[in-house]
Amino acid sequence: MTTPLRQRMIEDMQLRGLSERTQETYLRTVRQLAEHYGRSPGQISEEELRQYFLYLENDKQVSGSTFSQALCGIKFFYEHTLKREWVIFELVRPRREKKLPVVLSVEEVRRILECLYHPRYRVCLSTIYSCGLRLQEGIHLQVKDIDGDRMMVHVRHGKGAKDRYVPLPEATLEMLRQYWSAHRHPVWLFPTSAGTTISPALAVKPIHPSSVPAIPVL
């Protein structure tokens, strides 16, 4: 049975151009609120609404997406259908859910890196991955930062403006040596311009972060 209040909310949602699925979700959230208090949602006070959101958060411990749906549906009903400007809607925010990042396998990373045609980007990203560097740390590596004797990389001005040393895999060292021999820049491992007879004047800066392909490795 559709009450006049429910019908008014449906019409308001139609006027706003909400999809049928969204309309059904909003109606469900308002119905659940009414069932919780056992009376029409038009008779529920702002304080009761505040307690309802606390109930969803603390007692039912609903997910962030479920809480967000309840907030959006109920807020639409009270602000657009009942024309009530309640402070509670400025206060309530859905909880941010923490999700684990996607971690690729070694084989998946290898296949991605093999798809990079330009040696500069392939070597740069391979070094970043194998040494556990951040993007900015990797592209700003200098020739003097590679310690082949101790098999270490000197990372300068890392997070918190701190220097640190990280292990350098032998395969990465050989890769860097081969790549550097192609451009022999006296300062940067990954200069902006690379050639067989490069001079400092041709590449005074390392490659820019925006030029490095964005792949889900870092």
FIVEXDREN-696943 format. One record per residue: residue in one letter; x, y, z of N, C-alpha, C in turn. Coordinates in steps of 0.2 Angstrom, whole numbers, padded with zeros to 4 digits, always signed. Last residue first. Layout:
<rs>
aXYZXYZXYZ ...
</rs>
This chain:
<rs>
l+0268-0001-0040+0271+0003-0034+0267+0005-0029 v+0261-0007-0050+0267-0010-0047+0269-0007-0040 p+0251-0003-0060+0250-0005-0053+0255-0009-0050 i+0258+0011-0069+0256+0004-0069+0255+0002-0061 a+0260+0024-0079+0256+0022-0072+0254+0015-0073 p+0276+0028-0085+0269+0025-0086+0266+0023-0079 v+0282+0044-0083+0283+0037-0081+0276+0034-0082 s+0279+0057-0084+0281+0054-0090+0282+0046-0089 s+0277+0062-0072+0271+0062-0076+0273+0058-0082 p+0290+0064-0066+0285+0058-0064+0280+0057-0069 h+0303+0067-0078+0297+0069-0074+0293+0064-0072 i+0320+0062-0077+0314+0062-0080+0308+0064-0075 p+0331+0075-0070+0329+0068-0071+0322+0068-0074 k+0340+0088-0078+0336+0085-0074+0334+0078-0075 v+0349+0091-0088+0350+0094-0082+0346+0092-0076 a+0354+0087-0102+0349+0084-0097+0351+0086-0090 l+0362+0094-0110+0357+0091-0113+0352+0088-0108 a+0373+0097-0102+0369+0103-0104+0362+0100-0107 p+0380+0085-0100+0376+0088-0095+0371+0093-0097 s+0378+0075-0115+0382+0080-0111+0377+0083-0105 i+0378+0060-0124+0375+0065-0120+0380+0069-0116 t+0381+0051-0134+0386+0056-0133+0383+0061-0129 t+0370+0042-0135+0376+0039-0134+0382+0044-0132 g+0356+0048-0124+0359+0047-0131+0366+0044-0130 a+0342+0055-0117+0347+0050-0117+0350+0049-0124 s+0335+0067-0106+0337+0065-0113+0342+0060-0113 t+0333+0066-0092+0327+0068-0097+0328+0067-0104 p+0340+0052-0085+0340+0059-0087+0334+0060-0092 f+0343+0042-0073+0337+0042-0078+0336+0049-0080 l+0354+0044-0066+0353+0038-0069+0348+0038-0075 w+0363+0060-0067+0357+0056-0067+0357+0049-0070 v+0378+0063-0070+0374+0064-0064+0368+0059-0063 p+0384+0060-0082+0388+0060-0076+0384+0061-0069 h+0377+0048-0093+0376+0055-0090+0380+0055-0083 r+0378+0037-0102+0383+0039-0098+0383+0047-0095 h+0370+0030-0110+0369+0037-0111+0375+0040-0107 a+0373+0016-0110+0370+0019-0116+0370+0026-0116 s+0377+0014-0097+0383+0014-0103+0380+0016-0109 w+0366+0013-0091+0370+0019-0090+0375+0019-0095 y+0361+0000-0094+0357+0005-0096+0362+0012-0096 q+0371-0008-0088+0370-0008-0095+0366-0002-0098 r+0370-0005-0075+0376-0003-0078+0375-0003-0086 l+0357-0009-0072+0358-0002-0072+0365+0000-0075 m+0358-0023-0074+0354-0019-0078+0355-0012-0078 e+0367-0025-0063+0369-0027-0070+0365-0023-0075 l+0358-0022-0052+0365-0018-0053+0367-0019-0061 t+0348-0031-0053+0347-0024-0054+0353-0020-0056 a+0355-0043-0050+0352-0042-0057+0351-0035-0058 e+0359-0040-0037+0364-0041-0042+0361-0040-0049 p+0349-0028-0028+0350-0035-0031+0355-0035-0036 l+0353-0018-0015+0353-0018-0022+0354-0025-0025 p+0345-0012+0000+0349-0018-0003+0348-0017-0011 v+0346+0005+0005+0342-0001+0003+0346-0006-0001 y+0348+0018+0016+0351+0013+0012+0346+0007+0011 r+0342+0035+0017+0342+0028+0019+0346+0024+0014 d+0337+0052+0023+0341+0047+0019+0341+0040+0022 k+0322+0061+0025+0327+0057+0027+0331+0052+0022 a+0310+0068+0023+0316+0071+0021+0322+0067+0024 g+0299+0060+0024+0301+0063+0030+0308+0067+0029 k+0305+0049+0012+0299+0051+0016+0302+0054+0022 g+0321+0054+0006+0315+0050+0006+0309+0053+0010 h+0334+0060+0003+0328+0064+0004+0321+0060+0003 r+0341+0047-0006+0342+0053-0003+0335+0057-0003 v+0347+0031-0004+0341+0035-0006+0341+0041-0002 h+0359+0022-0011+0358+0027-0006+0352+0031-0008 v+0359+0004-0012+0357+0010-0015+0356+0016-0010 m+0372-0009-0012+0367-0004-0008+0365+0002-0013 m+0384-0017-0013+0377-0019-0016+0371-0015-0012 r+0396-0013-0010+0392-0015-0005+0385-0017-0007 d+0400-0010-0023+0404-0014-0019+0400-0017-0013 g+0391-0002-0029+0391-0009-0032+0395-0013-0027 d+0380+0009-0025+0386+0007-0022+0387-0001-0024 i+0373+0023-0032+0374+0016-0033+0380+0013-0030 d+0374+0037-0031+0370+0033-0026+0370+0026-0027 k+0380+0042-0042+0384+0041-0036+0380+0037-0030 v+0370+0043-0051+0375+0038-0052+0379+0037-0046 q+0354+0046-0043+0360+0048-0046+0365+0042-0047 l+0337+0045-0043+0343+0042-0042+0349+0045-0046 h+0324+0050-0046+0330+0055-0044+0336+0051-0042 i+0316+0040-0048+0318+0044-0054+0323+0049-0052 g+0315+0034-0035+0318+0031-0041+0320+0035-0046 e+0308+0044-0027+0315+0041-0025+0319+0038-0031 q+0296+0045-0034+0301+0051-0034+0308+0049-0032 l+0291+0032-0031+0292+0034-0038+0297+0040-0038 r+0300+0023-0018+0294+0027-0021+0296+0029-0028 l+0307+0006-0019+0307+0013-0019+0301+0016-0020 g+0312-0008-0019+0306-0005-0014+0306+0002-0014 c+0320-0013-0028+0323-0010-0022+0318-0007-0017 s+0312-0018-0038+0316-0022-0035+0320-0020-0029 y+0304-0006-0042+0301-0012-0039+0306-0016-0035 i+0314+0003-0046+0309+0005-0041+0306-0001-0038 t+0319-0005-0057+0324-0003-0051+0319-0001-0045 s+0308-0006-0065+0311-0012-0063+0316-0010-0056 l+0307+0008-0068+0302+0005-0064+0304-0002-0062 c+0319+0010-0076+0317+0014-0070+0312+0010-0065 v+0318+0001-0086+0324+0000-0081+0322+0004-0075 r+0307+0005-0093+0307-0002-0090+0313-0002-0085 y+0310+0018-0096+0305+0017-0091+0305+0010-0088 r+0321+0016-0104+0322+0021-0099+0316+0019-0094 p+0317+0007-0115+0321+0005-0109+0322+0010-0103 h+0300+0006-0120+0306+0011-0119+0310+0008-0113 y+0290-0004-0118+0295-0004-0124+0301+0000-0123 l+0284-0014-0107+0286-0007-0108+0292-0007-0113 c+0281-0027-0105+0277-0024-0110+0279-0017-0111 e+0289-0031-0094+0291-0033-0101+0287-0030-0107 l+0281-0027-0084+0287-0023-0085+0290-0025-0092 i+0271-0037-0084+0270-0030-0085+0276-0026-0087 r+0278-0048-0081+0275-0048-0087+0273-0041-0089 r+0283-0045-0068+0288-0046-0073+0284-0046-0080 v+0271-0045-0061+0275-0039-0061+0280-0039-0067 e+0267-0058-0062+0263-0053-0065+0267-0046-0066 e+0277-0064-0055+0277-0066-0062+0272-0060-0065 v+0275-0059-0042+0282-0058-0045+0281-0059-0053 s+0258-0053-0040+0264-0058-0039+0270-0056-0043 l+0252-0038-0033+0253-0042-0039+0259-0047-0037 v+0240-0033-0022+0247-0035-0023+0248-0040-0028 v+0229-0020-0018+0230-0026-0023+0237-0027-0024 p+0227-0016-0001+0229-0015-0008+0230-0021-0012 l+0213-0018+0009+0220-0020+0008+0221-0019+0000 k+0203-0005+0015+0204-0011+0011+0211-0012+0010 k+0193+0002+0027+0200+0001+0025+0200-0005+0021 e+0179+0014+0025+0181+0007+0025+0189+0006+0023 r+0173+0027+0034+0178+0025+0029+0180+0018+0030 r+0157+0029+0039+0163+0027+0041+0167+0025+0034 p+0147+0043+0034+0148+0036+0034+0155+0034+0035 r+0142+0056+0045+0146+0054+0039+0147+0047+0039 v+0132+0069+0052+0133+0062+0051+0137+0061+0044 l+0131+0083+0052+0136+0080+0056+0137+0072+0054 e+0122+0087+0043+0128+0090+0042+0134+0086+0047 f+0111+0080+0048+0113+0078+0041+0120+0082+0040 i+0108+0087+0060+0110+0080+0060+0114+0078+0053 v+0101+0099+0057+0109+0099+0058+0112+0092+0058 w+0089+0099+0045+0091+0097+0051+0099+0097+0051 e+0077+0105+0037+0084+0107+0037+0087+0105+0044 r+0064+0098+0029+0066+0099+0035+0074+0100+0035 k+0055+0094+0018+0058+0101+0018+0060+0103+0025 l+0050+0082+0015+0047+0085+0021+0050+0092+0022 t+0057+0080+0003+0050+0078+0004+0047+0082+0009 h+0070+0085+0005+0067+0086-0001+0059+0085+0000 e+0074+0081+0018+0076+0088+0016+0072+0089+0010 y+0069+0068+0021+0068+0074+0026+0069+0081+0023 f+0073+0061+0010+0066+0061+0012+0065+0067+0016 f+0087+0062+0009+0083+0065+0004+0076+0066+0006 k+0091+0056+0021+0092+0063+0020+0088+0066+0014 i+0088+0043+0018+0084+0047+0024+0085+0054+0023 g+0097+0040+0008+0090+0040+0007+0086+0044+0012 c+0109+0043+0013+0107+0047+0007+0100+0046+0007 l+0110+0035+0025+0110+0042+0026+0108+0046+0019 a+0109+0022+0019+0104+0024+0024+0104+0032+0024 q+0120+0022+0011+0114+0022+0008+0108+0024+0012 s+0130+0022+0021+0130+0028+0016+0123+0028+0013 f+0128+0010+0027+0127+0016+0031+0126+0022+0026 t+0132+0002+0017+0125+0001+0019+0123+0008+0023 s+0145+0005+0015+0141+0007+0010+0134+0006+0012 g+0151+0002+0028+0151+0009+0026+0146+0010+0020 s+0140-0010+0036+0146-0008+0032+0145-0001+0030 v+0134-0009+0053+0133-0010+0046+0139-0008+0042 q+0132-0011+0067+0138-0011+0064+0138-0013+0057 k+0121-0012+0076+0121-0016+0070+0127-0017+0066 d+0127-0003+0086+0123-0009+0087+0123-0014+0081 n+0134+0008+0079+0136+0004+0085+0133-0003+0087 e+0127+0012+0067+0134+0012+0068+0137+0007+0073 l+0113+0011+0070+0116+0008+0064+0124+0007+0064 y+0113+0019+0081+0111+0012+0081+0114+0008+0075 l+0116+0031+0076+0120+0028+0081+0119+0020+0082 f+0105+0033+0068+0111+0032+0065+0116+0029+0070 y+0095+0034+0079+0095+0028+0074+0101+0027+0070 q+0098+0045+0086+0099+0039+0089+0099+0033+0084 r+0095+0054+0076+0102+0054+0078+0103+0047+0081 l+0081+0052+0075+0085+0051+0069+0093+0050+0071 e+0078+0057+0088+0077+0050+0086+0081+0048+0080 e+0081+0071+0086+0085+0067+0091+0084+0059+0090 e+0071+0074+0076+0078+0074+0074+0083+0070+0079 s+0057+0062+0076+0061+0069+0078+0068+0068+0076 i+0044+0056+0066+0051+0055+0070+0055+0061+0070 q+0034+0057+0058+0033+0058+0065+0039+0058+0069 g+0037+0053+0046+0035+0060+0047+0034+0062+0054 p+0038+0039+0046+0044+0043+0047+0043+0051+0048 s+0025+0032+0057+0027+0035+0051+0033+0039+0052 r+0032+0019+0068+0027+0024+0066+0029+0027+0060 g+0042+0010+0073+0035+0008+0073+0030+0013+0072 y+0055+0012+0073+0052+0016+0078+0044+0014+0078 h+0059+0003+0062+0063+0003+0069+0059+0007+0074 e+0050+0006+0052+0049+0000+0056+0053+0000+0062 a+0056+0018+0048+0049+0018+0051+0048+0012+0055 l+0068+0014+0043+0068+0018+0049+0061+0018+0052 q+0064+0006+0033+0067+0002+0038+0068+0007+0044 r+0059+0015+0024+0054+0010+0027+0057+0007+0033 v+0070+0022+0021+0065+0026+0025+0060+0021+0028 t+0077+0012+0014+0080+0015+0020+0075+0018+0024 r+0068+0010+0003+0069+0004+0008+0072+0007+0014 l+0069+0021-0004+0062+0020-0001+0063+0014+0004 y+0082+0021-0008+0080+0026-0004+0073+0024+0000 t+0081+0009-0017+0085+0009-0011+0083+0015-0006 e+0072+0013-0027+0070+0008-0022+0074+0008-0016 q+0079+0024-0032+0073+0025-0029+0071+0020-0024 t+0090+0017-0038+0091+0022-0032+0085+0023-0029 r+0083+0010-0048+0086+0006-0042+0088+0011-0036 e+0078+0020-0056+0073+0016-0052+0077+0012-0046 s+0087+0035-0053+0086+0029-0057+0081+0025-0052 l+0082+0052-0052+0085+0047-0049+0083+0040-0053 g+0076+0065-0056+0080+0060-0061+0083+0054-0058 r+0069+0073-0048+0076+0073-0048+0080+0069-0053 l+0057+0068-0051+0058+0074-0053+0066+0076-0053 q+0058+0055-0044+0057+0055-0051+0059+0062-0054 m+0058+0060-0031+0064+0056-0034+0064+0056-0041 d+0045+0065-0030+0051+0070-0029+0058+0066-0032 e+0038+0054-0031+0037+0059-0036+0043+0064-0036 i+0041+0047-0020+0043+0044-0026+0043+0049-0032 m+0037+0056-0010+0044+0055-0010+0046+0052-0017 r+0023+0055-0012+0026+0061-0013+0034+0060-0014 q+0021+0041-0009+0020+0043-0016+0023+0050-0017 r+0023+0042+0005+0027+0038+0001+0027+0040-0007 l+0012+0050+0008+0019+0053+0010+0024+0049+0005 p+0001+0043+0005+0002+0049+0001+0010+0052+0002 t+0006+0025+0003+0004+0031+0007+0005+0037+0003 t+0003+0011-0005+0007+0017-0005+0003+0023-0002 m+0004-0006+0000+0000+0000+0000+0004+0006+0000 
</rs>
